[in-house]
Amino acid sequence: MPIIATAGHVDHGKSTLVEALTGTDPDRWAEEKQRGLTIDLGFAWTDIGGRSVGFVDVPGHERFIKNMLAGVGAVDCALLVVAADSGWMPQTEEHASILSLLDTRAGVIALTRIDLADEDTVELATLEILEEIEGTPLADWPVVAVSAITGEGLDLLRQQIQDTIGEPKDTDSPFRMWIDRSFTIQGSGLVVTGSVASGSIAVGEPVVVLPAGHESRIRGLHRHDTPIDTAHAGDRTAVNLVTGTTDDIHRGHLVASPESVAVTSTFLGTVVPARAFDEIPKRGAFHVHIGTADTAATIRRIPGTDGFIIRTTDPLPMTVGDRFIVRDTGRKAVVGGGRILDPNPSPHTRPADVTALAGIVDVSADDQADALLERRGTARADELSLSTGGGVATNGIRAGASLISSSRATEIARDMTEIIERHHVDYPLRPGIGRSELASRLRIDDDVVSAVIKNDDSFAIDE
């Protein structure tokens, strides 16, 4: 089921439009009804062109931007709403910037409340939108003039949505679903909801909730308030877990297939500035948003690149290629966004590492694992798999639980040869040097020395 997230300035008619399209009021909270604005995420669904389509209605007010970011992270399409009688506003700009930074390529722009504007105003508002989106990933999005009150333009909007949404992506990867709600149902236990970002999951299968590592199993699955056996990428899904409570499992956590996602507090990522910024500020009260999670962070640029080492206050689950947003709470603005290059970077990351890893974000998980191994030199096989969502490095040399890249193995073999030759010069009457002593001098594990020896016929080591 394709998922569409609304976006746009407060009071531009997002919730009213969703209700006109679906027949369901997405505003769930009494406070939202009373104040006439969306505070948290709302949900609705309908049938468009013979397909079930889900809507995530996000808040437009600046104070609730954290909730907005939680709603747009795993959607197939966006519906950017601009009121004809108000035009492009500050939160329109911020939401459009977020969609651009998340590379949300599929979308439709709804010019709402045309019943409150004359023809000239509607035309001017349309021209303003086209000017604002020029040169951005939103540039090709169609603009549809619509009134949720009179119904004018709704059929055309449905058609544009039908033409825009594609098939769900990433159905073959491990299961991942960011939690945006958690609650308890008497007799069933903990239920969490979210949009399935990748893979599929079936009733009875094991899962892990990250970052805490809480292990559980799927008791039941629901879509559209209907029980289902399997949930797939793109489905808006309610997941009934066998174990857990709302105190320890809630929004910002990730439900995933076991051993398929890394958890880290330090990662390497590219960050490009939002349109309102010429460059990423050197200082700020930064927060990183990924999926439905967010945490305070510090960022440090790798000189001469758009790569940053990012250290977060709380650990975050992630894999190579995941997108994230950086917001400065002091400036009350999104300052940039980017993609994960390495969830476990070297403390000595160089500009060359950023350049090399920037090219792997869209390749297969196995190729990502090979690239990470090449940059790191040595790495545990299971850690490479976690970092890449199940990738298996095929070009490494096995050394116990670890792998050695071919280039690193060559370096180690060269260093071993130098030590052995120096040993023979210094002690010509003594036997050859032992494997354990080589490992000690090189400050590497015995398993690594053994693997290099096995891979290179020029060595003959006595114990």
N, C-alpha and C positions, 0 to 999 in steps of 0.2 A: 504494500500500500504506500504510494508516494505521500510524503509529508511536506506540507507547505507552512512556512513561518511568516507571520505578518511582521512588518517593520514600519516605522514612521513616527512622526511627532505626536505628542499627547493630544488627545481630543480631535484627531483628524478622521475619526470614524472607523478605526480598524475593527473593533469588536462588533459594531453595528453592521459592517460589511460582511464579517464572518457569519453573523446570524442571518443576514439576508441570503447568503450563499448556501448555508447548511440547515437553517431552521432551528439551530441550537444557539442559545446565549452562552458564549464562552466565559463570561465573568462569573466566577464561582463563589466569590466571597461577599459577605454582607457589606463590608466596607467599600468594595468596588461599586456595588449597587448604589450605596449612599453618596459616594463622592463622584460617581460618573466617570471613573477612569480605571484602567486595568493596572493592578498592583503586582500580581503574580501571573504565572502562565495559565492560560485557559486553553481548553481543548474541545474540538468539534470535528465531525466528519460528515461527508456526503458522497453521493455518486455523481461523477462527472464523466460523461462519455463512456459509460459502462464500467468505469473503474472506481473503486473506493479510494477517496482522497481524504487525508487527515489534515487538519489545520491546528497549528500551535499559535495562539494569539499572545503576543508579547506586550509588555507595558511600554508606553512611549515616554513616560516622564523620566527626566534625567536622574532623579533620585532612585529609580528602580532599574538602572541600566544593568546592574548585576543580574537581575532576573531576566532581562532581555537577552543577555549573552548566554544564559543557561538554556534559552529556548531555540537558538539558531544554530547550534553547533553540529547537529546531525540530521539536517533536513535536506531534501532533494531539490527544493525550490523555495523562492521567497516571493512574497507579495508586498511590495513597498507601496505604502498608502500616503498620498499627498492630497490635502484638501484644496479644492479649487478656490475657495474664498480666503485661504490663508497663504498658500504657496509653500515654497521650500523653506523650512524652518530649521533651527539649530539641531533638534533631535533627528530631523530628516537627514541632515548632513552626517551626524554621528552614526546613525543606523546604516546609511548608505556606505559610509567608510568601513564599518564593520563587515558588511556583506562583501565589499571589495577585498578587504584583507583576508577574509575567509575563502576568497575565490569562489563565491556562490555564483556560478555561471548561469544557472537557469532561474528566470524570474519574470515577473510581470509587474508593471507599475499601474496602480489604480488611482486615477484622478477623481477623488470622491467629492461628494456634496455639490455636484453640479447643479442641483435644484436650488442652491443658495447663491449662484453666480450667473451673470449674463454671458452671452456668447463670447464677447470680447475678453472677459476675465478668464473664461475657460481656455481660450486660445493663448492668451498671455501666459497662463499657468503651465500649459503644455510646452510652450517654447522655453520657459524657464527650466523645466525638468530636463528637456533635451540638452540644454546648455550645461546643466550641472553634471549630467552623467557622461558627457562627451569625454572620450579618452580614458574611461574607467571600464572595469569588467561588466558594468551595467549598461554600457552604451547601446547594446543591441536589444535591450528589453523593450517589448511593446508597451505603449502607454494607452490605457483604455479609460475614457471618461465614463463615469458611472454615478448613479444615485441609489443608495441603499434604501431610500425612502420611497421613491417613485418606481424603482425597478429599472429605470432607463440604463442601458448598457450592461446589465447583468448577464444576459445571454452571450454577448460578445466577450465579456470577461471570462465566463465559463469556457468558451471556445478557445480563448488564448491560453488559459491554464491547461486545458486538454492538449493543446499543441506544444506546450512548453515542457511539461513533465515527461521525463523519460523513464526507462526501466531502472529499478534499484541497482546500485552498484555494489561491488565488493561482497558478493554472496558466497564466495568460496573461502574467504578468510576466516580466522577464528571469530567466535561470537564475542561481540562487545556492545554493551548498552549503558549509556550514561543515565544515572538516576536523576529524575527531576521531582519526583514525589515519593514518599513512603508513608504507609499507614497500616494499621492493623484491622483485620476483619475477624470478628468473633467466630471461632470454630475453624478458621482457616490459617490465621497467623499473619505473618508479615507479607505485605504486598508492596512492590516497588514498580514504578512506571517509567517509561522512557521511550525514545525512538531507537530502534535497533540500528546501530551504525554499520555493523558488518557481520557477516556469517549468519548462522542459524542456530537455534537451540530447540530441544524437544523436551517434553515432560519426562522427568526421571533422570535427566542428565545432570552431571556435577557442574558446579560453577564456583568461582571465587569472587568475593567482593573486595575491591581494592580502593584505597591503598592498604587497608588493615590486614588483608589476607584472610578474611573470614570465609571458610569453606562451607558450602551448602549444596543443595540440590533443588531442582525445579519440581515443586509440587503441582503447579498448574499454570496455564497461560490463558490470557484473554485478549481478544481484539474486538473492538466495537461492542464490548460487554457480552461477547460470545466466546465460550470455551473453544480453544484450538489445541491441536497436538504439537504443532511446530510453529515457531516464529522466525521470520526471515528478515534480512536487511531491508530497511525501509518501513517495516511494520511499526505502528504505534501500539505498544504492548504493555499489558499489566502482567507482572511476573510474581507468582506466589512462591516464596521461598520456604523450604522446610524449617530452616533455623534463622534466628536473628530477630532483633527488635529495632524500633525506630530510633532508639538512643544510639545504637552503634552502626546502623545502616540508613543512609539518608541522601538527600540531594548533594551532589558533588562526588559521590562514589561511583565506581564503575563495576558492573556485573560482567564477567568475562569467562571465557573458557579457561580452565586451569593451565598455568604455565605458558601463557601466551602474551603477557603484557609486562613490561618493565615498570618498576616503581622507583622513583628517584627524586632527589632534592637538588641535583645539579645536572644541567643538560646543556648541550650546544644546539643553538638554533639560529636560523636567519631571521632578522627582523627588519622590515621595511617600514618607513614612516607613513602615518596616516596623511591624507591630503592636506590637512591643516598644519603639518609640520614639515620643515625642510629636512630635518634630521632628528634622530632619536635623542631626546634630552640626555645630557650626561648625568644629571641628578634628578631625583623625583621620588615620590611615594608610590612606587610601582606595585601593581598587582598583575599577576599572570592568570588568564582565564583559558582553560582548556576543557572542552566538553561542558559539563555543568559545574565544574570545579573552579575555584579561584583561591589564590593565596598571595600574600605579600612576597615580594621578590627583590633581589638586587640584580642588576645587569651590568656586564662588562664587555665592551666591544673588543673583538680581535682586530688589532690595527690593520687598516687598509682594506677591510672587508665589511660586509653586512652581517657577519657572524657575531654572536654574543654568547658568552658563558653566563647562564642564568641560574641563580641559586634561590630556591624557594624556601619560605618558612616551613611550610607543610609539604610532605612528599606527595608527588602526583604520579598517577599511572599514565604511561605513554609508550608509543612506538615511533620508529622513524617515519617521517612524512606527516605526522599529525600536525594540524594547524592550531595556532594559539593566538591570543590577543594580549597586548600589553596596554594597561590603562594606568594613568597617573591620577590617583585619587586627590592629590593636592591641586592639580590643574583641572580636575573633574573632566578629563578628556581621554579618549583613546588615542594613544600616541603612535601605535604601530601594531604590526602583526606579522606572523611568520610561520615557519615550519620546523619541526624537530629534525635535526641532522644526526644527533648522537645522544641517547639518553644516559650514557656513561662515558663522558669525554675524558681525555687525558688532561691533567693539570697543566700540561705543556702544549696545548693545542696551538698550532701554527696557522698562518693564513692559507698555506697550501692544503691543510686539512679541510678548511671551510670550502675552498674551491672544489676539492675532490668530492666531498660528501654532498655538496649542493646538487650534484648531478644524479644522485641515487634515490631521491625522494619518491619518484614515480616508477621505479623499476620493481621487479619482482622481489619478494622477501628473501629468496635465496641469494639474489645478486646483491641485495642490501647487506646481507650477512657477510658475503665475500668482501665487499668494499670496507665494511667496518673492521674486519679482521686485518685487511691490508694496512689500514691507517693505524690500528692499535699494535700490530705486530704479534702479540699473543692475547688470547681471550678465552674464557670458558665457553664451551659450546652451548651450554644452557643459557648463559647470559646473552649471547648473540641471538639465540632464538627468541628470548623475551624482548630484546630491543627491536626486533624486526617483525614481531607478530607471527612467529613460527618459522622464520627463515633458517635454512641449513647451509652453512658455508661448505662449498664443495672443493675449494682450492687450498685448504689448509692441511697441515700435517698434524695428525693426532698425537697428543702428549698427555696421556691419562684423561682427565676431564677437560683438558684445555686443547686449543688448536694453535698452531704456529703458522703465520703467513710464510709464503715461499721466500719473500725478500728478507724477512726477519731470520728465517732458518739459515739463509746464506750468510747473513751478518754473524750469527752465532757460530757457524762453522768456521768462518774466517778468524774469529776471536779465539776459538778453540785451537785452531792450527797454530796461531801465534804463541799461545801458552805452551802447547806441546813442544814446539820448536825451541822456545826459550828454556824449557825444562831440560831438553837434551843437551843444550849448550852449557847450561849451568851444572848439570849432573850427568855427565856422559856415561858414568858407570852404573847409574841407578836404572831400575826398571822404568817403563813408561808410567805416565801419570794416570791416576785412577779417575773413574767417572764422578765419584762423589767430590773429589778435590776440584775437578773442573767446574762442577756446579757451584761449589763454594766460592771459587775465585770469580766466577761470572755473576754470582748472586742471582742464580736462577734455580728452578727446581730440578731434581735429578731426572724426573720424567721428561723434561724438555731436552736435557743433554742426551738421554737415551733415544728420544725421537729423532734428533738431528743425526746421531750416529747411525741409526737404522736407515735414515734417508740418504746417507752419504757413504759410499763404499770406500772412500779413501781413509776412513778411520778404523783403527783396530785398538780397542781399549781393554787393558787388563784390569781386573778388579783387585 
